[in-house]
Amino acid sequence: MITWQLTSTATGQALAVAFPNGSVVTVPGTHPTFDPLIRHLRTTIDPDPQRVRDLLNVGATTADELRQLSTRVTYTGGLIHFDGQALDNALTRHLVRLIRAGDRSYGRFVAFLENLAENPSGRSRRQLFTWLSERDMTITPDGQFIAYKGVRDDPGNTSIHSGRASVDGGEHHGHIPNRVGSVITMPRNQVSDDKHMGCTTGLHVGTWDYANSFGQRTLIVSVNPRDVVSVPKDCEFQKLRCCRYIVLDVIRSPLDTPSYDAA
Amino acid sequence: MRNPTSGVVVEGTLRADSSVAMSIDPQGMAHIMGVLTNLYSDAPLAVLREYSTNARDAHQAAGIDRPIEVSLPTALDPTLRVRDFGVGLSEQDILGVYARYGSSTKRGSDEQVGAFGLGSKSAFTLAQQFLVTSVHDGRCTTVLFALGADGIGSVSVLHRGEAQEPSGVQIEIGVPQPHLVRATAARFFGTWPAGSVLVDGATPVSVRDGAVLTCEGLVLADPQSEVTAEGWNLVMGGVGYPLPRALLLRAVRDKDAPEARAALGTHGFRSVYATVPIGAVDITPSREGLRDTARTVRAVRSVLDALPDLLATEVQAELDAAGTATQAAWLLAGYQRALDKHLLPTARLTYRGAPIGAPVTVPLTTMTLTARRGSRGGRELRVDDNLLVSTANMRDVLVVTDTPKGAARNHPARRYLTQNSDGTQWVVFTADSAATFDWFAYGPGSPVKTVPYPMFRHQIDEYSTGTTRRATVYRTLAPQDGEPVERPVPWLREQPPPVVLTAQFFGSQVARQVFHDRPMVLLTDRQSLAGLIRRVPGAKDGERLLCDGARHLLRNLSDYQRETLTASVIVDRFEQTARNIDRVFGRRAQQVPGMRRLLADYQRAQRICLDRARDRTLLISAHHTAGTPLPPLRPEHQRQLDDLLDRAPLLTALLRAGQLTDDELDAALAYLTTALPNAA
């Protein structure tokens, strides 16, 4: 029979689980499935060893689920790999958020990884991780991530700065309109990939704090990780330059869920 | 490691009436345990260091060569595991070592690192529990150590049975923040001897990888490496301890100062790892740093004393192993760049007994660029008949061989010297393919950079677009052009004399307005004003002209422009206040006459600014270019604004108060109505 001991202090918790075969495991309170594990142990007279093992080995079980969606996923050494490359901390943290929230929408996470793999620049990918590492990410069903954009308070949600971009396929010069549903693009080779330059060419999106303080109205936009070009160093890495985004909605408060579905 | 407080000898005739040995109050045990557990300032480093050095000590004691194995925690599997393959511990040993503070089996020996009897409990600084699984004499024992309700740790033996695994000990700790342990591990295991540890099944990156120089007891590491620490580090038993700079400088002998002190701060020594024998220096009980004791200073001094000889011996061996004198000099040149001359006495170094590196005069046509006096970054080509080459500059020399008689040299050399990215500063032309001058030789087998003349010309052409040579072009903005265009010199000669502007002003609206009848040129880093004037006579430095033009523009403003400028100033000064008023009072602000008038003025100014954005930008840029401040507000505007700004604390307080009740809002409005009498 499974026995267990929970140790709680002001600074944290730890749980030791002893299995009938003599093996013992200890995990910290930050383990992704700590709460369901404790719930199962407390509420079950004779806990199911396989269920407990599955909860403890959540990395392997999650990787199994991801592998159902993409053969490019592998799991070794406690790390999930995509195309043989270990996931960045920011992406693993997002996965842990999904597990903790009981959100099994792994399809969009895999779609995100597949989109990310299409980004032609390793430098751009690393800069995106810098942007993501400071904040939690929200992903759309088609594997894009959510960012924010500050615009002017007018019917067209026009951009604060003027420039040249394509709006829904038509060329536009001046303050770029950002109507809900519009797809804004510009050629990738015209977007500056120099992270040391703060204000330069490119479609700019940012964090909630940045966008909300920058513009008179704040939009929620989705960006394909494939289209990310650079993350400028100024403004504490809050901005992001890309070559394409889709305007989803006008909002008044930031999203705090790992997944986003259009209303 | 031997305990530094052991071996105390007491001698004398003092007699006391009574004598009692000092001890720990049993009531204070939990407190003392807490102090001993939390004595680490870097908890992840402490845990890694204590358990992995214990594991290595176990291999040392058992005479085992295989590496210990460390499995780092991850977000999905947040457990740190450290496994050794020593003889293991019996149940009694586990309880003796891990359950008692101060208990250590290593004090009598300098072969092993541990001594304090504290490290084996350091897991409690990170976690509330840890597991010890030991295989000893074919028996497996698993013990859980956990913090108890009384603050004193509790020990539970969870499993005893036959072992299937090889003997040894495994420690498992559930780590709350795995990423911190992973980041620390990369640097910590960088100093471990090769083959002593496997981290996640692989050999960790070492400070020796990519090092400038590695020899017995010393590594001059690559400061850019992610596993190296800056400054000096002493490595004892595989564990690196940062050496404080004050301690390092105290160890410098007086006769060596100040040269040695200066040398210790040079760029080549940004990351040094010197190995000392176990027990040679004193460390703090937390084992996080070195103690500043006479013994530690002596140990550092012996490292410093041995350094020049050690380096000279190591470098000398490499020089002697080189195939030719030129190759040896090439190697020496690399070390000279990395090491200070005080620490690497090059005068003592030879190549197979012959002095090396003394300057040699090479009688070949040499070209280099020198700064031209008074020009804006322009440089001129200097041609010499000889090259004075030494180990200091031989890596910056390019020898162009097989140069035909009468072949162009000046222009290609200048082009190469301005555009190469390999650090070349001297281009030497010769008709031969190989030659030797004392120790300096070029040609096959020599490391000196050499290129045949045809290939050199091809490379010059590559700097231009395609493979054809390109005429000099300038980035030009003509009055009628919308975007800058690269124009050749002949085109510029046909236009009115161009002006040269920096990127800051090039193409700005002010420049377009002032220079509406002549082209503007933006020089690249490699172009000079002198070069432009030589090619296009009449070209001028445009920034002074632009400044004068901007002042002229501002002196002759039309009423339309004056109104635009006033509106711009009002918006700039009033914007934040207007927003605050709107956020606090909303539509009710219209009830206060003074405020109503101010808001009306602001909104009118805002409309003007939006409608005339382009003119507004021009006028503000003109002020910026001319270096003059924006004009003040008209007196009546200024007075109203000052009145309102005087109430700024009140507005701020109202803002902070958040949602006001109707009564509070009425009171605030009534106050402001009386506070702005002249506006009413």
Contacts between the chains, C-beta under 8 A, distances in Angstrom:
chain1	res1	chain2	res2	distance
A	5	B	129	7.6
A	5	B	144	6.9
A	5	B	146	6.4
A	5	B	156	7.3
A	7	B	128	4.0
A	7	B	129	5.3
A	7	B	146	4.7
A	7	B	147	5.7
A	8	B	128	7.3
A	9	B	128	5.5
A	9	B	147	6.1
A	11	B	128	7.9
A	12	B	127	7.5
A	12	B	128	6.3
A	12	B	176	5.3
A	13	B	128	6.5
A	14	B	127	5.3
A	14	B	128	3.9
A	14	B	129	4.1
A	14	B	146	7.3
A	14	B	174	5.2
A	15	B	129	7.8
A	15	B	174	7.6
A	16	B	129	5.4
A	16	B	131	7.0
A	16	B	144	5.2
A	16	B	146	7.0
A	16	B	158	7.8
A	18	B	158	5.1
A	18	B	159	7.1
A	22	B	140	7.6
A	22	B	142	7.0
A	22	B	158	8.0
A	22	B	159	4.2
A	22	B	161	5.5
A	23	B	159	7.9
A	24	B	131	5.7
A	24	B	133	7.5
A	24	B	142	5.1
A	24	B	144	6.6
A	24	B	158	5.2
A	24	B	159	6.5
A	25	B	79	7.5
A	25	B	131	8.0
A	25	B	172	7.6
A	26	B	79	6.9
A	26	B	127	7.7
A	26	B	129	5.0
A	26	B	130	6.6
A	26	B	131	5.1
A	26	B	144	7.2
A	26	B	172	5.7
A	26	B	173	7.2
A	26	B	174	4.7
A	27	B	78	6.5
A	27	B	79	6.4
A	27	B	174	4.4
A	28	B	78	5.5
A	28	B	127	6.0
A	28	B	174	3.8
A	28	B	175	5.9
A	28	B	176	4.4
A	29	B	176	6.6
A	30	B	78	6.2
A	30	B	176	4.7
A	30	B	177	7.1
A	31	B	78	5.7
A	31	B	174	7.1
A	32	B	75	7.2
A	32	B	76	6.4
A	57	B	77	7.6
A	58	B	76	6.1
A	59	B	74	7.1
A	59	B	76	3.1
A	59	B	77	5.0
A	62	B	76	6.9
A	77	B	71	7.3
A	77	B	74	7.4
A	77	B	200	4.7
A	77	B	201	6.9
A	78	B	71	7.6
A	78	B	72	7.7
A	78	B	73	7.2
A	78	B	74	3.7
A	78	B	76	5.8
A	78	B	77	3.5
A	79	B	74	5.4
A	79	B	76	7.5
A	80	B	76	7.0
A	89	B	75	7.5
A	89	B	179	5.7
A	92	B	74	7.3
A	92	B	75	4.7
A	92	B	76	6.9
A	93	B	75	6.5
A	95	B	75	7.8
A	95	B	76	7.5
A	96	B	75	5.2
A	96	B	76	7.1
